[in-house]
Amino acid sequence: MDIKKIKDRALIKSKTIGNNVLDSGRDRLKWVKENPEIVLKSVLSIATVVVGVVAVAYVTQANYECNNNLEDEDQSQSSSDLISNGMILEDETKTINYPDERKSPDVHPYHRDGRTYVRGGTDQDKEQYRNDHPLEFGLEL
């Protein structure tokens, strides 16, 4: 087949489809003008359903929030009952044994907002790191 024939056939088909869509749309508009009561009833029915669904969702959400508030009160009362009965909460039973003198972390660079900073170690360690690695901080040798 020739490309021109394919192009012409595609153009004819697209025009036919477009004309059919336009004719169908005109027919629907004509029907709507002739039968406004049916269209109005349909729109009112859909609006009623939407309003009903929104109202049910609102009431359900309000009930859910109310139930959560009641559950929170129950939980807070049960926690206070546990404390008043002399029971120990879990947080109080955890103990962390840190040594009296902790080792300082190694000196290392970190980057933030396009700048390089030194983290860890003592002030002398940080100054020594800056002197040993001047290119990381934009300094010349």
N, C-alpha and C positions, 0 to 999 in steps of 0.2 A: 504494500500500500504506500501511497505517496503521503508525505508529511502534510502537504497542503490539504488533502482529503480528510486526514485524521483531525486536523485543526478545525476544518469546516464542520465536521460531524460533531465535535466537542462543543463548538460554538452554538450549533443548532440545538443540541441537547440541553445546554445550560440555559438558553433562552426559553425553551419549552418548560423546563423546571421552574424558572423564575416567573414565567407567566402563570403557571398553575398555582404557585404560592400566592401571587397577587390576587388571582381570581378567588382563591379559597378565603383569603383575608377579607376581601370585599363582601363575599357571601356571609361570612361570620358577622361582620359589622352590620350588614342589612338585617340579619336575623336578630341581633341584639336590639336594633332600633324597633323592630316589629314586636319583640317579646321582652320588654323591660321588666315586667313583673317576675319572670322566671330568673332573670339575671340578678335582680335585687334580692329575691329569696335566697339564691345561692350565696351571694356575698354576705348576707346577714347570717346565714347558717354557719359559714366559715368563720366569721367574726365572733359569733357566739361560742364556737368550739375553742377558738384561740383564747378568748377571755376566760373561759372555764378552766382551761389547762393552766393559764397563768395564775389564776386564783388558787387552784389546788396546789400548785408548786409553792406559792407563798405561804399557805397554811401549813403545808408539810414542813417547810423550812423553819417556820416559827415554832412548831411542835418539837422539831429536832433540837433547836437551840434551847428550848425550855427543858427538855429531857437531859441535855448535857449539863445544864446548870444544876439540876437536881443531883445528877451523878457526881459532879464536882463537890457539892456540899457533903454528900455521903462519904466521899473519899477523904475529904479534909477532916471530917469528924472521926473517921476510923483512924487516921494518922494521929490525931490528938489523943484518942483513946489509948493507942499503943504507947505513946510517950507517957501519959499519966499512969499507965500500969507498970511503968518501970522497965519497959522493953527498950533495947538499944537499937537505934536506927542503923542501917547498913553503913552510911557514911562515917559514923563514929567508930566503927570496927576496923576501918581501913587505916593502916599505919604505914608510913613510908620512912624507912631508916636511911636518911641522907648522912654522909660522913660530915664531921665537923668542918674539915677543910677539904673543899672540893677542888679537883683539878680544873684549871681554866681550859676552855676549848682551844684547839689549835687556831692560829691566825689564818684567815682565808678571805679572799675578796668576794663581794657580792655586788650585783648590778641592780640599779633602780633608777628609773626615769633617765636612762642613757648615761648615768654616771656610775663610777666604780667607787665602792667604799670598802673599808677593811673591817672585818668582824672577828671577834674572839681575841684571846690573849690579853696581855697587859698593855698599858700605854707604850711602854718601851718596845714590846714585841710588834705593835702596830707600826710604830715609827720605823723600826728596822725593816719591816716588810715593805713599807713605802719606799725606803731607800734602796732596797734590793730589787724592786720591780717598778721602776719609774715609768716605763712605757704603758703599763696598765692604767696609770693615773693621768696620762697625757703630759707627763713631765719629760724634759729632754735630759740626756745623759750628761 
